[in-house]
Amino acid sequence: MSFEDKTIIITGGAKGIGAGCAEIFYRQNGNVVVLDLDEETGQAFCNDLGDRARFIKCDVSRKQQVKQAIGQVVSAFGGVDVLVNNAGILQYSKVTDTSEEDWDRILDVNVKGAFLCAKYAIPHMVAGGSGIVVNMSSVQAFVTQTNVAPYVTSKSALIGLTRSIAVDYAPEVRSVAICPGGVDTPLNRAAFQQSPNPSKVRQETIDLHLVERMAQPGDIGELVAFVASDKGSFINGQPIRIDGGMGIKIAGSKTD
Ligand SMILES: NC(=O)c1ccc[n+]([C@@H]2O[C@H](COP(=O)([O-])OP(=O)(O)OC[C@H]3O[C@@H](n4cnc5c(N)ncnc54)[C@H](O)[C@@H]3O)[C@@H](O)[C@H]2O)c1
């Protein structure tokens, strides 16, 4: 796989899964642009990657910031070939204890952010004759733990957005949703810390996976790069689970 002369935008790429994706696209000679709120971490990460990596501070839920950031990418690199809508936030709550503000915040980042980035990137893909929008969903779009209602709603919505982009912009633009199980990232580590016994919850999370580990960000990045490459060119409009067997393990245990 080579992404030479290709430009890849990765939202939320300063750390975690997005950084794992950025490293792999960079290693395969792509021009990598990280859009993230976390300027300090994102700038340092891109400096470490090398001179084909750029950081742009951007809140993906804000239209003007997204529009401006994608304009900057096109001015610098001439187009957009791959958009990885990866920025996402998680909060533990059920419907009845989710405030309207929290609901809006989670849906704004996780769903509206993906919509806005796609809205401003797709015209450049169409103009360039090809492109792909990869939306970072979750295995939770299919099998759902308790107490994460707004997050699960947002991750399920991304699968619909993926289908819509695929049918509306074919054949030039493809779209694929990636649905990871547990990934060892700052998001998950922060979630474990919210429990009274973080190491127990971490182990319980590991135990949910048939492969007896969580994914590393690079595991997800390898799949994203494959799907975005010419080798993945027949994959379109679909969610792809990469969950270490978590989904079937949970589904199986419920029918025991
Ligand atoms: N970690 C997991 O187990 C897991 C599993 C399935 C899906 N996912 C999804 O993968 C994606 C990445 O998760 P992660 O675990 O790497 O998270 P993370 O918290 O480790 O990293 C997310 C990055 O997104 C950035 N970000 C947050 N809000 C933003 C905004 N409004 N605009 C721009 N950037 C913003 C953060 O600054 C951070 O750098 C998320 O969409 C998440 O829902 C994660």
The ligand as an ORCA input file, in Angstrom:
! r2SCAN-3c Opt
* xyz 0 1
  N     -11.079      3.500     22.597
  C     -12.024      2.631     22.277
  O     -12.143      1.560     22.908
  C     -12.947      2.904     21.135
  C     -13.769      1.853     20.701
  C     -14.645      2.083     19.635
  C     -14.685      3.324     19.020
  N     -13.884      4.317     19.472
  C     -13.968      5.622     18.788
  O     -12.715      5.935     18.231
  C     -12.531      7.348     18.217
  C     -11.220      7.698     18.898
  O     -11.277      7.209     20.225
  P     -10.001      7.193     21.180
  O     -10.241      6.115     22.141
  O      -8.755      7.239     20.390
  O     -10.232      8.610     21.928
  P      -9.175      9.584     22.650
  O      -9.965     10.373     23.641
  O      -8.035      8.791     23.137
  O      -8.734     10.544     21.465
  C      -9.710     11.333     20.833
  C      -9.104     12.597     20.270
  O     -10.197     13.373     19.742
  C      -9.978     14.730     20.091
  N     -11.239     15.465     20.108
  C     -12.246     15.359     21.021
  N     -13.216     16.233     20.721
  C     -12.834     16.888     19.605
  C     -13.410     17.912     18.821
  N     -14.593     18.474     19.142
  N     -12.742     18.339     17.736
  C     -11.539     17.812     17.406
  N     -10.938     16.855     18.123
  C     -11.574     16.402     19.212
  C      -9.316     14.668     21.449
  O      -8.610     15.868     21.743
  C      -8.399     13.458     21.301
  O      -7.113     13.840     20.831
  C     -13.757      7.939     18.907
  O     -14.686      8.342     17.926
  C     -14.306      6.780     19.708
  O     -15.682      6.881     19.917
  C     -13.018      4.142     20.510
*
